Amino acid sequence: MDNVQESVILPGRAFVHLLDAERILSADGVERIVGYGPDTLSVDGELSFDMIDENVIERELEQFNDLVDAINFYGMRRIA
């Protein structure tokens, strides 16, 4: 647990209850903030079969921006 930061972002599709994740990730005595990020960072094959390359890239950039927003949000909660 030495490598786990004070703010942890789980994938949006993670099959774990938030309170359970906080309990597990704080078991070493370090209280950690846990939150969810975007579901994925790439477009699933089933969704992209009728998309042009530009649409796929646009969608992936949106999901990456969502991840950056989550990092900024959960990272700033510790400071406040």
C-alpha positions in Angstrom: 0.0 0.0 0.0 3.1 2.3 0.1 2.5 3.1 -3.6 -1.1 4.0 -3.3 -1.7 7.8 -3.2 -4.1 9.6 -0.9 -6.6 10.1 -3.7 -7.6 7.0 -5.7 -9.7 7.0 -8.9 -11.4 3.8 -9.9 -12.7 3.0 -13.3 -16.4 4.0 -13.7 -17.3 0.3 -14.4 -15.5 -1.0 -11.3 -17.7 -3.5 -9.6 -17.1 -2.3 -6.0 -19.2 -0.2 -3.7 -17.6 3.1 -2.9 -17.7 2.6 0.9 -16.1 -0.9 0.5 -13.3 0.6 -1.7 -12.6 3.3 0.9 -12.5 0.7 3.7 -10.2 -1.6 1.8 -7.9 1.1 0.5 -7.6 2.8 3.9 -6.9 -0.5 5.8 -3.3 0.6 6.4 -4.4 3.5 8.5 -4.1 6.1 5.8 -7.5 7.7 5.1 -7.9 7.8 1.3 -10.4 9.6 -0.9 -11.8 7.2 -3.4 -13.8 8.3 -6.5 -14.9 7.0 -9.8 -13.5 8.2 -13.2 -14.9 7.6 -16.6 -16.2 4.1 -17.6 -13.5 3.6 -20.2 -10.8 5.5 -22.1 -11.5 3.9 -25.4 -14.5 3.2 -27.5 -15.8 -0.4 -27.4 -15.7 -2.3 -30.6 -19.5 -2.7 -30.7 -19.9 1.1 -30.5 -17.2 2.0 -33.0 -18.2 -0.2 -35.9 -20.3 2.6 -37.5 -18.1 5.5 -36.4 -15.4 7.2 -38.5 -11.9 7.6 -37.1 -12.5 11.2 -36.2 -15.6 10.3 -34.1 -13.7 7.6 -32.3 -10.8 10.0 -31.5 -13.3 12.7 -30.4 -15.0 10.3 -28.1 -11.7 9.1 -26.6 -10.6 12.7 -26.0 -13.9 13.4 -24.2 -13.3 10.4 -21.9 -9.7 11.4 -21.3 -10.9 14.9 -20.4 -13.3 13.3 -18.0 -10.4 11.5 -16.4 -8.4 14.7 -16.1 -11.4 16.4 -14.5 -11.7 13.5 -12.0 -8.0 13.8 -11.1 -8.3 17.5 -10.6 -11.5 17.1 -8.5 -10.4 14.3 -6.2 -6.8 15.7 -5.9 -8.1 19.1 -4.8 -10.5 17.6 -2.2 -7.4 16.6 0.0 -6.1 20.2 -0.1 -9.4 21.8 0.9 
